[in-house]
Amino acid sequence: MTYDSVRPQLSTLALQIPADRYRCNYVNVAVRVHRYPDQTLAIFHGPRKLATYHPDGTLNAVRKEVAA
């Protein structure tokens, strides 16, 4: 499985972006990094949240998407 990474501004963290069912990688793709008040981080590609991270940069458990 390939992983891409992003390094938020003013941070020493390098966040790994896991592959998902929409794209096998995120090389050369613009993503947004959100930092929440509790210091957790999230990476978005358009309106879709790709992953969430603990304040130390470790990946939160990956959610399995279920069709309704």
N, C-alpha and C positions, 0 to 999 in steps of 0.2 A: 504494500500500500504506500503510495507517495504522499508526502506531507509537504506543504508549503509553509513558509513562515512570514511573519510580519513583525516589525519592531516599532512599537508606538513611540511618538516623539517624547523627548524628555524622560525616557525610561531605559533601563538596562535590560528589560525583559525581551525575549524573543518568543513570540507565541506561535505554536504549531497549528496550522489550519488543517483539520482532518478532511479527507475526501468524503464526498457525499453522493447521493444518487443523481444530483443535477450536474455536477462537474467532477471529473476525476482529479483535477488540480486547479489551483488559483494563481498560476504563474502569470505575471503581467496584468492582473485584474485589480481594479481599484476597489478597496474595501474600506469600511469605516470601523474604527475602534472606539467603543464607548466605555468610559470609566464611570461607575455608579458611586453614590455617596458611601456605600459600604466597602469601597475600593475594589469590588469585583470588576471584571472586564468582560466585554462581549464584542465579537466581530460580526459585522453585517456586510452582506453583498446585496445591494439594493434593499428591498424590504425584508429580506430573509436573514434571520439570525443563524450564523454558521456554527458558532461555538461560544461557550461561556467559560471563564477562567477564574480561579481563586486569586486573591491579591498577590500571591507569590508566583503567579504565572502557570500553575499547574491546571490542566484541563479538568473541568467538571465532568461528571458522568454524561455521556452522550445520550441524548433523548432519541428514542425510536419513534419515527413519525408513523402514525396510524391513520389510514384513510377513514373518513366518516361514513 
